[in-house]
C-alpha cells in the first residue's frame, strides 16, 4: 500500500482528533507504517474537498481519508456545508479512481458526534480508513488483473 493521506477539519477539533486517532489505529492494524501516513489539517469541513484534491493530484497516495464534523444548527448552513463537502469528496474519488474514506460526520448534536468518534457508536474515523484501505486493495487487484 502506498501512502495514505488523511485530511482533518479543525472545526470541532475535540471530535475530529478522536476520529484521527481511530484512523491512525486502523492504519497501524493494516500494517501501514506511521511514516507512510500524512495528516493535513484544514479549517473546516467545507475545505476538505480542496485539500483532498491537492493530495489526489499529487499522485502520491493509494488512498485518502476525509474526517470532519458538521452539526445541524438553526439555519440551512448545515445543508450547504455537508452537501457540498460530500459532493466534492465523491466527485474526487470518481475522477481519480482513488478511494476516499468518508469520515465526515453529519449529526444533529455534538453528543451524537462524540458517540461516533470513539463512543458508543464506534469510531467512524477507523471505519472510513478501513473502507479506503479495502477499496484501494480492490483497485490494485483490478489493475493487476488487467495487466
N, C-alpha and C positions, 0 to 999 in steps of 0.2 A: 504494500500500500504506500503510495507516495504521501506527500504532506497532507495534513488536514488543516483547513483554515476555519477558525471559529470567530464569528462576528457577534459582539455582545453590546447590547444597549446599556448605557449608564443610567438611563431613567429607570427608577425603581431598582437601583443597584443592590439593595439588600436582597431582592429576589433574584435578579439576574446573576449575581455572584454565586448563588446556590445552584442555579441552572448550569453555570460554568463548571462548578465542582462536579456535578453529575456527568457533564460532557467529558471532562478530563478523566474521570474514573472509567468511563466507557472506553476511552482510547487506551488507557492502561490495560484494561481487561482484554482488549483486542490485540495487545502486543505492540501497540504503536508507541514508540519512544517519545518521551516528553519533548525532546528536541525537534521532533517532526510535527509538532502541533503549534501552529501560530495563532495567537489570540489578538484580535483587533477590537478596540473599544470605540463605539460611536455614541453621539449624544442621546439619540432616541430611536424608537422603532422605525420611524419613517426613513432614517438614514441607513438602515440595514441594507437596503437594495443597492445603493451606490457603492458601499464598501464591498459587498459581495461581488458586484460587477467588476470592480478593480481586481479583486483576487481571482475571479474566474478568467478575466482577460490575461492575467499573468501566465496562465498555463502551468503553474507550479503545483496545483492541488489536485488530488484524486477525489476529494470530497470537501464540501463546505458545510457549515452549520450556522444557522441564524438563531440567536437567543435574545428574547425581549419580552416585554410585558406591556399590554395596553389594557387599562382598566376603564370600563364603561363609566361615563360621567353623566351629567345632566344635559349635555349638548351633543350634536351629531359628530363632534370631533373624533370620537372613538371609531365610528363607521368609516370615516375617511382614512384615518391613520392605519387601522387594522386592514381595511380592504386594499389600500394601495401598497402596503408592505407585503401582504400576501401575494398580490398580483406581480409585484417586482420579483419576488423570490421564485414564483412558479415560472415566470417568463424566462428568467435567467437559467433555471435548471433545464428547461426545454431547449433554449437556444444553444446552450453549451454542451448538451448531453452530459451534464455534470450533476451528480446527486447533491442536493442541498437539504440537509435536515431541517425540518420546520419546527423550531423550538420557540415560536412566538406565542406566548400565552395571551388569549383574548378572554378576559374574565369580567365579571360584574363587580367583584370586590377584591381588595388586596389580600383578604383571608383566603379566597379561592386560589389566588396566585401562590401564596405560601404553601398551601396544600399540594400544589403541583410542582413545587421546587424543593422536593425532599421531604414533604409532609405526608399526610395520609393518602394522597393520590399519586405517590411515587415522585420520580424526578423526570420531568419532561425534557430536560437537557440531556440526560442519559439516553432517553428513548429516541430523541431526534438524532443524536450522534450515532446510535446503533443503526437506525434506519439508513443514514447516509453511508455508513461503512458497508452495510449489507448490499445496498444498491450499487455502490462502487464495485463490489465484487461481481455482481451480475453483469455490469457493463464490461468489466475486464474479461470475464469469461466469454461474453458475446463477441468481443473483439478477437479473442484467441480462436474462437470457432470459425470466424470469417477468414482468418489467415491461412 
